[in-house]
Amino acid sequence: MKCYNSLFVCLTVILLFCQTFICACPDGFTGFDCSIVDAQLESNKPITAKLSISKWAYYHVQVPSRLDMLTFFLNDTDGNCDIYIMNGTYPTIETFVASDISLDDISYISISNPSQQIWYASVYGVETCSYSIGVHFGPEMAFVQLNAIAHVQDIGDVSKSGSKGLYLGTTGQNRRLEGFQLQFATLIPGLQLEYMAHLANFGDTRWTAAGSFCGTRGQRRQVEGVAFRLSGQVASHYKLKYRANLAGTGLTAYSTENGQFIGTRGQSRRLEGFEISIERIQLPYQIIEFGA
């Protein structure tokens, strides 16, 4: 904020930020008294905040050149917030390119072919709310990108990334899979992944949230079966598909049923690997055609 005409106001309201008759708010704030949030968003780096009723918070993002899709998301974790989107300046209740004022906890707004300039998001507290807000550069992939770790007999941890048909483990090496970990490469608000395993001489593990390791290390204990499930507000927009590679029998049939167990129990049959895909079958948000 610059105030050339009212030195008295600058000195009394935000004295610490004034130099040579020019007042400026510190990074991350705006408004007459520098009390309003104005934070920069970066792709796939959400910001968590809390907003009082009837208050505003502002965010901006510098769009890179030749970007074909810019997606904003807002996740209300408590209370009710609305989001407004605008290019070139802060949006308001009356002036915006796109908005979501529904009661849904998750808001997605995509801008197709945004111009290379600054885009702004304004969050309004319909009531006191806690939320996270973020942006994503680029189109949504048909299949969710996953980062994974497989712990394999006599090899140890093997890291791998992929989307459609991601395979973890080995084939034709007679090596047991002893544990694994999966997580989304980028945050997908409203979508959670969980998995479990059946372990030799142990039984079924608990359901484990994505990002956590399931299985064992250093115990020479084989995985004998697995199951995966999706949950969350936008889970119905995604389809899970997976199968296992079992010693002596090979690949199982695909499972597309959320949470279905594949593998064996009580047969001492090692699982050597598995294949998994998470396909987006429906867009969970509105797309605004901005430019060509």
Stockholm file with secondary structure:
# STOCKHOLM 1.0

chainA/1-292         MKCYNSLFVCLTVILLFCQTFICACPDGFTGFDCSIVDAQLESNKPITAKLSISKWAYYHVQVPSRLDMLTFFLNDTDGNCDIYIMNGTYPTIETFVASDISLDDISYISISNPSQQIWYASVYGVETCSYSIGVHFGPEMAFVQLNAIAHVQDIGDVSKSGSKGLYLGTTGQNRRLEGFQLQFATLIPGLQLEYMAHLANFGDTRWTAAGSFCGTRGQRRQVEGVAFRLSGQVASHYKLKYRANLAGTGLTAYSTENGQFIGTRGQSRRLEGFEISIERIQLPYQIIEFGA
#=GR chainA/1-292 SS CCCSSCHHHHHHHHGGGEETTEECCCTTEESTTSCEEEEECBBTBCEEEEECTTCEEEEEEECCTTCSEEEEEEEEEESCEEEEEEESSCCCSSSCSEEECSSCSEEEEEEESCCSSEEEEEEEESSSEEEEEEEEESCCCSBCCEEEEEEETTTEEEEEEESTTEEEECSSSCCCEEEEEEEESSCCTTCEEEEEEEETTTEECCCEETTSCEECSSSCCCEEEEEEEEESTTGGGEEEEEEEEETTTEECCCBCSTTCCEECSSSCCCEEEEEEEEEECSCCSEEEECCC
#=GC SS_cons         CCCSSCHHHHHHHHGGGEETTEECCCTTEESTTSCEEEEECBBTBCEEEEECTTCEEEEEEECCTTCSEEEEEEEEEESCEEEEEEESSCCCSSSCSEEECSSCSEEEEEEESCCSSEEEEEEEESSSEEEEEEEEESCCCSBCCEEEEEEETTTEEEEEEESTTEEEECSSSCCCEEEEEEEESSCCTTCEEEEEEEETTTEECCCEETTSCEECSSSCCCEEEEEEEEESTTGGGEEEEEEEEETTTEECCCBCSTTCCEECSSSCCCEEEEEEEEEECSCCSEEEECCC
//
